Amino acid sequence: MPAGRPGPAAQSARRPPPPLPLLLLCVLGAPRAGSGADTAVISPQDPTLLIGSSLQATCSVHGDTPGATAEGLYWTLNGRRLPPELSRMLNASTMALALANLNGSRQQSGDNLVCHARDGSILAGSCLYVGLPPEKPFNISCWSRNMKDLTCRWTPGAHGETFLHTNYSLKYKLRWYGQDNTCEEYHTVGPHSCHIPKDLALFTPYEIWVEATNRLGSARSDVLTLDILDVVTTDPPPDVHVSRVGGLEDQLSVRWVSPPALKDFLFQAKYQIRYRVEDSVDWKVVDDVSNQTSCRLAGLKPGTVYFVQVRCNPFGIYGSKKAGIWSEWSHPTAASTPRSERPGPGGGACEPRGGEPSSGPVRRELKQFLGWLKKHAYCSNLSFRLYDQWRAWMQKSHKTRNQDEGILSSGRRGAARGPAR
């Protein structure tokens, strides 16, 4: 061993003692294990305080214990030793602790406040609950998938965090008669949700509310009144297929299958489509799909990958005049439009010249007509056959015209050079 270097024993003596392990669960009123168990008591036992409050606590060693004394006692909170200046001896057997401006509990089961003997053994412990009373739950929304069940979710409060275990109960009853009922299947679609699986009545409004309770108080939401028939929803439409429309470079065809629930319960439905290009997060929504199960998207960019989704909204259920609730969007389906055969800007495209037949009134009227048809071609009941014929004719005539003009230009250049000598 090199001279002047302290040995392992000396190094170990200089190291500070490791912190006590954090007690993950605070058991209410249970004695803490240790060599000094049942030899002291903490008062108050398991207090509940508001954030920002102060606490005056004492640890009293039993007087009938031989050699019992408060000298050398110290406190830990969640396994960390508290500064000695926060403690003071009241008498030979009692040590006091003063904590001010308390923060919220680090664990909802309560923070561990422990009184230790001089040798580190645990004499007594207490659960310390510091938090806020629950806020009024709000934003309750409910939906049914089979007209017999109901799933609801809510927002716990404007700030949400209470630092204490808070219990939420979803209550419901028929509006004009019947007794209060409590939902039992919680956390079905998130942390603040509940599912009522069956035995719900139709054609009768329900009142629904949420009650929040913790150790510092309780709060109740506003009452939501609804009819099951007005909150019906379905699964997203399955089997969404997106394909090209022949060689049309600015269109895609979208087809899907109606959700099974529409057939099972004789619902009507309306659909929405949304689509975006591959490198964008902005969706464009097509609203006027009506109750069809196919749609033509027009005005797209040639040679571009698009992602497409469809969702469904049931309506007209047993004559109800209200629409249901939109389903989730289907999984994205990708497809690409054909690449344009026409040169892009600066690629040598030949524009019609003044006086040529292609730039006359017929051409302009045709462009106007096609523009109108293209604008109104989104998922309507119009037949696309005429539109497809016009587009194919235009693309073919455009290609032929470019070829003819290319031949004509070659002939003119040859004539300008004159006969070969």
C-alpha positions in Angstrom: 0.0 0.0 0.0 1.5 3.4 -0.9 2.6 5.5 2.0 0.3 8.2 3.2 -2.8 6.7 1.6 -5.5 5.7 4.1 -6.5 2.1 4.3 -10.0 0.8 3.4 -11.2 1.0 7.0 -10.3 4.7 7.2 -11.9 5.4 3.8 -15.1 3.6 5.0 -15.2 5.5 8.2 -15.1 8.8 6.3 -17.9 7.9 3.9 -21.3 9.3 4.9 -23.9 6.6 5.8 -26.1 5.6 2.8 -29.6 7.1 2.9 -32.4 4.9 4.2 -34.4 3.2 1.4 -37.6 5.0 0.4 -40.7 3.4 1.8 -42.9 3.0 -1.2 -46.1 2.3 0.6 -47.3 4.1 3.7 -49.5 1.7 5.7 -52.1 3.5 7.8 -51.5 3.2 11.5 -49.2 0.1 11.2 -46.2 -0.2 13.5 -42.9 0.3 11.7 -40.4 -2.6 11.8 -37.1 -2.1 13.7 -35.3 -2.8 16.9 -37.3 -0.1 18.7 -40.7 -1.0 17.4 -43.6 -0.2 19.8 -41.3 1.9 22.0 -42.5 5.3 20.8 -45.4 7.1 19.2 -45.7 10.0 16.7 -48.4 12.6 17.2 -50.5 13.5 15.2 -50.8 10.1 13.6 -51.4 10.1 9.8 -52.4 13.8 9.4 -54.0 15.2 6.2 -53.0 18.8 5.4 -53.5 21.3 2.6 -50.5 22.2 0.5 -48.7 25.2 2.1 -49.7 24.1 5.6 -47.4 23.7 8.6 -47.0 20.6 10.8 -46.0 20.4 14.4 -45.3 16.7 15.3 -43.8 15.0 18.3 -42.1 11.7 18.8 -42.5 10.4 22.4 -40.5 7.5 23.8 -42.4 5.3 26.2 -41.6 6.2 29.8 -41.6 2.6 31.0 -38.8 1.6 28.6 -35.5 1.2 30.5 -33.1 4.0 29.4 -35.8 5.7 27.3 -34.7 9.2 26.3 -35.4 11.6 23.4 -31.7 12.5 23.3 -30.2 11.7 19.9 -33.6 11.0 18.2 -33.9 12.2 14.6 -36.5 12.3 11.8 -36.6 11.1 8.2 -39.2 12.0 5.4 -39.5 9.4 2.6 -36.1 8.0 3.6 -34.2 11.3 3.8 -32.9 12.6 7.1 -34.4 16.0 8.0 -32.0 18.8 9.1 -31.5 18.8 12.9 -32.5 22.5 13.2 -36.1 21.5 12.4 -36.2 19.4 15.7 -36.0 20.3 19.4 -36.3 18.4 22.6 -39.4 19.2 24.6 -38.5 17.1 27.6 -36.4 14.0 28.3 -38.7 11.6 26.4 -40.2 13.8 23.6 -38.7 15.3 20.5 -40.7 17.9 18.4 -40.5 18.6 14.7 -41.7 21.7 12.9 -42.3 21.6 9.1 -43.5 24.7 7.2 -45.0 25.4 3.8 -45.5 21.7 2.9 -45.5 20.6 -0.7 -47.8 18.0 -2.1 -47.2 14.4 -1.2 -44.7 12.6 -3.4 -46.9 9.5 -3.4 -50.6 9.2 -3.2 -50.4 6.5 -0.5 -48.8 9.2 1.8 -45.3 10.3 2.6 -43.4 8.4 5.3 -42.5 10.5 8.4 -40.3 8.3 10.7 -38.8 8.8 14.1 -35.4 7.1 14.6 -33.3 6.2 17.6 -29.7 7.3 17.9 -28.5 4.1 16.3 -30.8 4.5 13.3 -33.4 2.0 14.4 -37.1 2.9 13.7 -39.1 3.9 16.8 -42.3 5.0 15.2 -43.8 6.2 11.9 -46.7 8.2 10.5 -48.3 8.7 7.0 -48.3 12.3 6.0 -50.9 13.3 3.4 -50.5 16.8 1.8 -52.6 17.8 -1.1 -55.7 19.5 -2.4 -59.4 18.6 -2.4 -60.8 17.4 -5.7 -62.0 19.8 -8.3 -65.3 19.6 -10.0 -65.1 17.1 -12.9 -66.2 18.4 -16.2 -66.3 17.6 -20.0 -68.3 14.4 -19.6 -68.8 12.6 -22.9 -70.6 9.3 -23.5 -71.2 6.9 -26.5 -72.9 3.6 -27.2 -71.8 0.9 -29.7 -74.8 -1.4 -29.4 -77.7 0.7 -28.0 -77.5 -1.3 -24.8 -74.2 -0.2 -23.3 -72.7 3.2 -22.6 -69.1 4.3 -22.2 -68.2 7.7 -20.6 -65.1 9.6 -19.9 -64.4 12.9 -18.2 -61.8 15.5 -17.2 -60.8 15.4 -13.5 -60.6 19.1 -13.0 -59.0 22.4 -14.3 -55.7 21.5 -12.7 -56.2 17.7 -12.2 -53.4 16.9 -9.7 -54.5 16.7 -6.1 -51.4 14.8 -4.8 -53.8 12.5 -2.9 -55.6 9.4 -4.0 -58.9 10.6 -5.4 -61.7 8.3 -6.1 -64.0 9.0 -9.1 -67.5 7.4 -9.3 -69.7 7.6 -12.4 -73.4 7.8 -11.4 -76.5 7.5 -13.6 -80.2 7.2 -13.3 -83.3 7.5 -15.5 -84.3 11.2 -15.6 -87.8 11.1 -14.2 -87.8 8.0 -12.1 -85.5 5.3 -10.9 -82.7 5.1 -8.3 -79.0 6.2 -8.5 -76.7 3.6 -10.1 -72.9 3.4 -9.9 -70.8 2.3 -12.9 -68.4 -0.5 -12.0 -66.0 -1.1 -15.0 -63.5 1.8 -14.8 -60.4 2.7 -16.9 -61.9 1.0 -20.0 -60.8 3.8 -22.5 -58.4 5.8 -20.3 -57.7 6.7 -16.7 -60.9 8.7 -16.3 -63.6 6.5 -17.9 -66.1 3.9 -17.1 -68.2 1.4 -19.1 -71.9 0.4 -18.4 -72.2 -2.9 -20.3 -75.9 -3.6 -20.5 -79.5 -3.1 -19.2 -79.9 0.4 -20.4 -83.4 1.7 -21.6 -84.1 3.3 -24.9 -86.4 6.3 -25.6 -85.8 7.6 -22.0 -83.3 10.2 -21.1 -80.6 9.4 -18.6 -78.9 11.7 -16.1 -75.2 11.1 -15.7 -72.7 12.7 -13.4 -69.3 12.1 -11.8 -68.4 12.4 -8.1 -64.8 12.9 -6.9 -63.7 12.2 -3.3 -60.4 12.2 -1.4 -59.2 12.8 2.1 -59.7 16.5 1.9 -63.2 16.7 0.4 -65.5 15.9 -2.5 -66.8 17.5 -5.7 -69.6 16.7 -8.1 -69.8 17.5 -11.8 -72.8 19.0 -13.6 -75.4 16.6 -14.7 -75.3 15.4 -18.3 -78.7 14.4 -19.8 -78.7 12.2 -22.9 -80.7 9.6 -24.8 -78.9 6.4 -25.8 -80.1 6.8 -29.4 -78.5 10.2 -29.7 -75.0 8.9 -28.8 -74.6 5.8 -30.9 -71.3 5.3 -32.7 -69.7 2.5 -34.7 -66.3 1.1 -35.4 -64.4 2.8 -38.3 -65.3 1.6 -41.8 -63.3 -1.5 -42.5 -61.5 -2.5 -45.8 -60.6 0.9 -47.0 -59.1 0.7 -50.5 -57.5 3.5 -52.5 -56.6 3.0 -56.1 -55.7 5.0 -59.3 -58.3 6.0 -61.8 -56.8 4.7 -65.0 -54.2 7.1 -66.2 -55.8 10.2 -64.7 -52.9 11.9 -62.9 -54.9 14.0 -60.5 -57.4 11.5 -59.1 -57.7 8.6 -56.7 -60.7 6.3 -56.1 -61.6 5.4 -52.5 -63.9 2.5 -51.5 -64.8 1.0 -48.1 -67.2 -1.3 -46.4 -70.0 -0.2 -44.1 -69.4 -1.0 -40.4 -71.2 -4.2 -39.4 -73.2 -2.4 -36.7 -75.1 -0.5 -39.5 -76.5 -3.8 -40.7 -77.1 -5.2 -37.3 -79.2 -2.3 -36.1 -80.5 -0.9 -39.4 -78.7 2.4 -39.0 -78.2 4.9 -41.8 -74.8 6.5 -42.0 -72.9 9.4 -43.5 -69.2 9.4 -44.0 -66.2 11.7 -44.1 -62.9 11.3 -45.8 -59.6 13.0 -45.1 -56.4 12.8 -46.9 -52.9 14.3 -46.9 -49.7 14.1 -48.9 -46.9 11.9 -47.6 -44.6 14.6 -46.3 -47.3 16.7 -44.6 -49.3 16.6 -41.4 -52.2 18.7 -42.7 -55.3 16.8 -43.5 -57.9 18.0 -46.0 -61.5 16.8 -45.1 -64.2 15.9 -47.6 -67.6 16.4 -45.9 -70.1 15.8 -48.7 -69.7 12.0 -49.0 -73.3 11.4 -48.0 -74.1 7.7 -47.4 -72.1 6.3 -50.2 -69.3 3.8 -49.7 -67.1 5.1 -52.5 -65.6 8.5 -53.5 -63.5 10.1 -56.2 -60.8 12.5 -55.0 -59.9 15.0 -57.7 -57.5 17.9 -58.0 -54.6 15.9 -56.6 -50.9 16.4 -57.4 -49.5 14.0 -60.0 -46.9 11.5 -58.9 -47.6 12.0 -55.2 -48.3 9.6 -52.4 -51.5 10.2 -50.4 -52.7 8.8 -47.1 -56.5 8.4 -46.9 -58.8 7.7 -43.9 -62.6 7.3 -43.6 -64.9 7.6 -40.6 -68.7 7.0 -40.1 -71.5 8.7 -38.3 -74.8 6.8 -37.8 -78.1 8.7 -37.9 -81.8 8.2 -38.3 -81.7 5.5 -35.6 -85.3 4.5 -34.9 -86.4 7.8 -36.3 -84.1 9.9 -34.2 -83.5 13.3 -35.8 -80.1 13.8 -34.2 -76.9 12.5 -35.8 -74.8 10.0 -33.8 -71.2 10.4 -32.9 -68.4 10.2 -35.4 -66.3 7.0 -35.2 -62.6 7.0 -35.0 -60.7 7.4 -38.3 -59.8 4.2 -40.1 -56.2 3.2 -40.3 -54.4 5.2 -43.0 -54.3 3.7 -46.5 -51.6 4.9 -48.9 -51.7 5.2 -52.7 -50.0 7.4 -55.3 -51.3 9.3 -58.3 -49.7 8.6 -61.7 -46.8 10.7 -62.8 -47.6 13.4 -65.3 -46.5 12.9 -68.9 -46.6 16.6 -69.5 -43.4 18.6 -69.0 -43.4 20.8 -65.9 -42.7 24.5 -65.7 -39.6 25.3 -67.8 -39.7 21.9 -69.4 -40.5 23.1 -72.9 -44.3 22.8 -72.8 -45.9 24.4 -75.9 -48.7 26.8 -74.9 -51.5 27.4 -77.6 -50.8 30.5 -79.7 -53.4 33.1 -80.5 -55.4 32.3 -83.6 -55.1 28.5 -83.3 -58.3 26.5 -83.0 -57.3 25.1 -79.6 -57.4 28.6 -78.1 -60.8 29.5 -79.4 -64.1 29.8 -77.6 -64.7 26.0 -77.7 -61.5 25.3 -75.8 -62.3 27.9 -73.2 -65.8 26.6 -72.7 -64.5 23.1 -72.4 -62.0 24.2 -69.7 -64.7 26.0 -67.8 -67.0 22.9 -68.0 -64.2 20.6 -66.8 -63.3 23.0 -64.0 -66.9 23.0 -62.8 -67.2 19.2 -63.0 -63.9 18.7 -61.3 -64.9 21.0 -58.5 -68.2 19.1 -57.9 -66.8 15.7 -58.5 -66.2 14.9 -54.8 -68.2 11.9 -53.9 -71.4 13.0 -55.5 -73.9 10.8 -57.4 -72.7 12.1 -60.8 -71.5 9.5 -63.2 -67.8 9.9 -63.8 -67.8 8.3 -67.2 -68.3 11.5 -69.2 -65.7 13.2 -67.0 -63.2 10.4 -67.5 -63.7 10.5 -71.3 -63.1 14.2 -71.5 -60.0 14.0 -69.4 -58.6 11.1 -71.4 -59.4 13.0 -74.6 -57.7 16.1 -73.3 -54.6 14.3 -72.3 -54.4 12.4 -75.6 -55.0 15.6 -77.6 -52.4 17.5 -75.6 -49.8 14.8 -76.3 -50.7 14.6 -80.0 -50.6 18.4 -80.3 -47.1 18.5 -78.7 -45.9 15.8 -81.1 -47.4 17.6 -84.1 -45.8 20.8 -83.1 -42.5 19.1 -82.6 -42.6 17.6 -86.1 -43.7 21.0 -87.5 -40.8 22.7 -85.7 -38.4 20.1 -87.1 -39.7 20.7 -90.6 -39.3 24.4 -90.3 -35.8 24.1 -89.0 -35.0 21.8 -92.0 -36.5 24.2 -94.5 -34.5 27.1 -93.0 -31.3 25.2 -93.6 -32.1 24.8 -97.3 -31.3 21.9 -99.6 -28.1 20.0 -98.9 -25.3 20.7 -101.3 
